[in-house]
């Protein structure tokens, strides 16, 4: 039997393995993952509060990848989470790929219920958004929920093991060669085919490996912004139309592209801990709703010479805010931000929003975010207020930093095979997706590329 080695046990790697073992009798699959199995990954999210000392490797790595502790929202649209049509021969095939991965999620325990926007309500919301210079993107969505995501991934992991997939856990790949991998255990593992899917936590490593193999990569944009928290009643009319509404905005002053991302209705703001900085994110706990709703609003930044490294730029901002917050995220009332003064706990407590994340430092976000980005974010919030009245209230809470990095995009063919024959990439770490569904689809695409080479498709 020929050996297929998958580096990374996140969604991309898991779905690639599932596709291969479901379709092939002559390919042996091994997954190498630097973290723990899904069932062994521990995080204080089980009490729905983010720990101050959570190990970054535990949050970002392990079977299920970074998505294991997310809200588990599946955006069932080929233009969300990357342009999936790019890897399909036509748009209809892209939709079929999405349906394929969605069914696997459901088979592993994801809720049958989907949130499908009502056409009449969508039309009304599109009209209201357009009148404010905003584009609303209607999407069918399936919400797994933070507390359910772990069980869904554990189920998929178990099914793969039953089908003969071997998992090598708590092991790093030190070096990628043509036909072999050097592992942190000192072992050399040979392969006939390899899929590199290390996720966001492995994007720098993957770029380094591609450079060694003379595979071209290019920098992608970075999204820099904040997480907004408001009373859930303000978002109720919009979330009744779409669970995670997507709004695209071009701001007045700089004509920057700003978007909403990851709306957690009745959700929680949480802290993410990285090696050298902190960040914020949001989660939805279906069984324990909060009185608030949170979402990210992000400004897309593209850089050209002499500085093209968007990851380094985003990191520099995150580190600066981490310093200002004393190792914690900064929270500020929108009213204080507009008045140019830092928030205090007493001012926050007098407001209408009780924060769901308390392990934060009241402060002044304008000292950490560049003027251009901050201006675009404030303008974006104020434009949204015309569509969602109350969003731009003085009591609205703003948490920083929220940064969505894009890995360097690895140059491949449409099957996601690099110039090194038999070496494929998939997922967020390769810059070919941005999200759970996109990562899963690219894993399937890479797997099918291998199956085609073996004459099994």
N, C-alpha and C positions, 0 to 999 in steps of 0.2 A: 504494500500500500504506500501511496505517496503521502508525505507529511505537509500539512498546512499548519503554520504557526501564526497565531494571532497575538499581537502585543497590545494588551489593554483589555480589561474585562468590563469596560463600560458598555453602554447601549450599542454602540457601533460594533464592537467586538462580539458581543453576545448574539446580535442578530445576524452577523456574518456567519458565526458558527452554526446557528440554527438553520440557516439556509443551506449550508454545505451538508450537514449531517442528515437533513431532511430529503436531500436530492441525490446524494452520492453514496455508492457502496465501496468506492476504492480510494477515498481520501480520509486520512486520519487527522483529527483536529486537536491541537493543543492551544490553550489560552494561558499566556503568562501575564500575571497581574501583580503589581507591587504592593497592593493592599490585601485586606481580608476578604473572606467570602461575604455575601450579602447578609447572611444570618449573624455573622460575627461582628459586623460593623456596629459600633456603639456611638451614640451621640446623645447629648442632653435634649435633643429634639423630642425624645420619647416623653419628656415632661413639658414639651412645647416651649422651652426656653433655651436659647443658645448659651453655651458655657463660655466663659472668658478665656479658658485655657484649652479649648478643643484643639487636638492635633490637626494641623492642616491636612496631613496625609489621610486622616480618617474621614474628613469631610469631603475632600476632593478625589480621593483614590479608594480603590477597593471594587469588588464586583458591583456593577451598577453605576460606577463612576460618580461624577458630581451630581447627576440627576437623582440619585437615590434619596437625598434629603431635600429635594425640591418639592414644589407643590404638585409635581407630577401632571402638569397640564399638557395634553396632547393637542397641538394646533394642526388640524387636519386640512392643510392647504399647502400646495407646492411652492408658494412664494414666501412662506413664513418659515424662518429657521434655515435660510439659505434658498438658493434658486435650484430646486430639485429637477426642474425641467431640463436643466443643463446636462443631467446624467441620464436622460430618457430620450428615446428616439422621437417621441412626440408627447404632447401635453397629456393625452389620454393615458399613456403608459405611466406618467408621473403620478396621476391620480390612482392608478391601479397599485403602484408601489406603496402609496400611503394606505390604501385599503388593506393591503397585505400585512403591513407591520401593525396596523391598528387591530386587526383580527388576532394577531399573536398576543398583543397586550391583553385583549379581552379574554382569550383562552387561558391566560395566566392569572386572571382574577381582576383585571381592571373593570370598573363598573360598566354595565351595558348602556347606561344612560348617557346620551350625548346632549350637548347644548347647541341646538341648531337655531340660528336667528330667524324670527318671524319676518317674512318678506315685507309686510306692510310697515312693521316697526323699523326695519332696516332702512327702508326708503325714507321714512320720516327723519331718522337719525342722520342719514347721509345728507339730506337736504339741510338740516340744522347745522351740521358740521361744515358743509360747503359754504354756508352763509357767513361762517367765521373764518374762512380761509383754511379749513382743515379737511383732510381726507379720512373718512372712516372705512376700515377694511373689514367687511363681514366674513366670519370664519366659523365653521363647525368645529366644536371643541369637545374633548372628553377629559374630565377631571378625575385623575386617580386619587389625589389627596396625599399629603405628606405622610400621614400615618399608614396609608395603604401601599405606597410605592415600594417599600422594603419587601413586603410580602409578594408583590407581583414579580419583582426581580429575583427573589429567592426561588420562586416557582420556576421561572425560566432557567435559572442556574441548575436547579434539580433535574429538569427535563433534559438539559444538555448532558449532564453527567450520566443519566439513564441511557442516553443514545451514544455513549462512549467518548464524549469530549473529556479530555484531561485538563485539569486546572493546576497550574503551578503558581501558588500564591506566595505573597511576601517575598517576591523575587523581582529584581530590576534587570532590564536588559541594558548592559553597559555599552555594547557596540553592535552595530548592524553591518554585516558583510554580505557580499553576494553568495547566497546559499547557506549562510550560517549566522548564528547569534551568539554573542558572548554574554553569559549571565552573571549576576552578582555572586552566585554560588561558586563561580570559577568554571562551571560547565560550559561546553560549547554545544549548541543545539543546531543540528542541520535541518534545512527545510527545502522542500521543492517549491512551495509557495509561501509567501508571508504577507500578512495584512498588518500594517502599522496603524493602530487606532488608540493612541495613548491618552486621548482626551485633553481637556484644557490644562491639566496639571503637567502634561508631558509635551506641551507644544514647543517649548524651547529646546528640549532634548531632540525632538523630531526634526526641527530645523537644522540642528547641528549634524545629525545623522545624514540628512539630505545633502548638506554641504560636503561632507566627506565622500559621499557617493556621486558627487557632481550632478545632483538633481536640482534643477532650478526651483527657487521659491520666490515669492514676492509678498511684501507687506500688505496687509488689509487694514481697513479703517478700525478705529477703536471708538466705542460709545462711552462717553463720560457724563455722569450726571448725579442725580440724587434719588432718594426714595421719598415719596409723598404719602402722608397719612392723614386721612380725614374720617369723620363719622360715616359709618356705613350707609346711613340714610341718604347722604348726598349722592352716593354712587348707585343706590338701589335702582332708579329708573333706567340707568345705562346698563347695569349688570343684568337686569331683567331681559334686555335685548341680546346681550352677549356676555358670557361669563367673564372673559378676559378681553375687553374691548381694545382694539388696536387703532390708534389715531396717529396720522402722519402730518407733520406741521413744518412749514418753512417760515422762519421767524422774520420779523420786520427789519431789524437793524442790520443783521449780518447775512440774512438769507440762508441761515444754517438749517440743515435737516434735523429735526427733533422728533422723537417718537415716544409713545407710551409703551411700556413693556411690563409683563408679569403682574397683572392686576390680581390681587388677592382679596376677594370680597369676604368680609368678616374674617380677615386673616391677621397675621402677626409679622411685624418687622423683626428680623433676626440679624445677628452679627456673623460674619465670616472671617476666619482667621487664616492668614497666609504666612509664608515664611518671614516676610519683612514688612507687612502692612496688614491692615484690617479693611473690611468692607461691609456693606449691608446688602440684604436681600429680603425677600418676602416669602412667606409660606401660608398655605391654606390647610387648616385642620378641620376636616369635615365634621368630626365628632365633637369639636370644641370651638365653636365660632366666637370671635371677639366682636366688640361693638364697633370696630373700625374697619376701614378698607385701605389698603396700601397699594401703590404702584410705582414703578420707576419712570422717570422722564429723563431721556438721554439725548445728548448732543453728539452727532456723528462727526468725528475728526479724521480727516485724511491729511497726510503729510507728504511733502515732496522734499527734494534735496535742499539743504545738506542733511536734514534729519528726517529719515523715513521710518524709523523704528517706532511705530505707534505703541507697541507694548511698553517700551522703555519710557515713553512720554506718559502713558497712563500710570505706570508704576510710580513715577516721580510725583505725580499729583496725589496718589493714594498714600505714599509715604509721608508727604507733607501734612496731609490731614490727620494721619495717624499720630504724628508728632504733636500737632495742635490739640488733639483730643486726649493726649496723655495715654495713648495706646487703646483708645476707645473711639467709636464713631462720634461725630459731632451731630447734635440735634439743635434745630433752631426753628422758632416760629416764623412763618412767612412774613408776618407783620414786622417783626424785629429785623429780618433780613432786608426788607424794603426800606426801613428807617436807618439802616446802617449801624445797628447796635447788636451786641451779642445777647443771646437769650440767657436767662437764669431759670433755675427750677421754680422760683416763685412766679415768674411771668408765665411759664409753661402751665403751672397748676391753675392759674387764673383763666386759662384758655378753655375752649370747648372740646379739645381733643386730649384724652389721656393716653400717653404713649404706651404702646405694647412692648417696646424694648426700653428697659430702664438702665441697662449697662452701657450708658452713653454719657457724653460730656456736653452740657449746654454750652454753646459757643457761637462763633461767627464764621459761617461757611465761606463768606467772601474772602477770608484770609487764606483759604486753601484752594479754591477754584479760580482759575483765570477769569478775567473780566469778560472776555468774549463768551465763554461757556456759561458763566453765571447769567449774563444778560439774556442769552438765548433761552435758558431754562425758565427764567422769570417770565419772559415774553410768552413762552409756550404755555405756562400755567395760566397766564391771564387770558390767552386766546381760548384755552380749554374751558375757562369759566363761562364763556358765552354758550357753550354746549352743555356743560355740567355746572350749573350755578352753585356756588359755595366752595368750589375747588380753590379759588384764590382768596379765601377768607384769611384774615390776619391770624386766626387760631390754627390754621393748617400747619402741620409739622413737616419739616424737611430734614432728612437724614443724609449724611454724606460720609464717605464716598460710595457711590455705586458705579462700578466700571465693568463693562462687558468687553473683554478682550477678544480680538480675532487672531487666531494663529496665522502664521505665515502660510500662504496658500501654496501647496505643493503642486507642481506642474505634472499633470497626468493626461491619459487619454480619457474618453468618456466612460470607460470601464473602471477608471480609477487606478490603472496600472501605470507605474512610473517608467522612466526610460530603462530602469534595471528590470530585465525580464523576470516575471514571477513575483515582483515586489509591488504590492498594492498599498494604498492608504485609505482611510475612512474616518469619518467623524470630525468633531470640533477641533481636535488637536492638529489636524491636517489642513484646517481652513476651508474644508469643503462643506461644512454644515455649521449651524448655530442653533442647537436645541435638540430635544429628545427625538422627535419624529425625524428630523433631518439626519441626525446621527444614525438612527436605525435604518433609514432608507439607504444611506451611503454604504452601510455595512452590507446590506443585501446586494447592492450594485456591485461592490467589490467581490463578494462571494460568487455572484453569477458570472462575473468575468473569469474567475478561476474555473468554474464549472464548464463554461464554454470552451476554454482551452483544453479541458479534459474530454470534450465531446459529450458532456452530460446535460446539456441544455439544447 
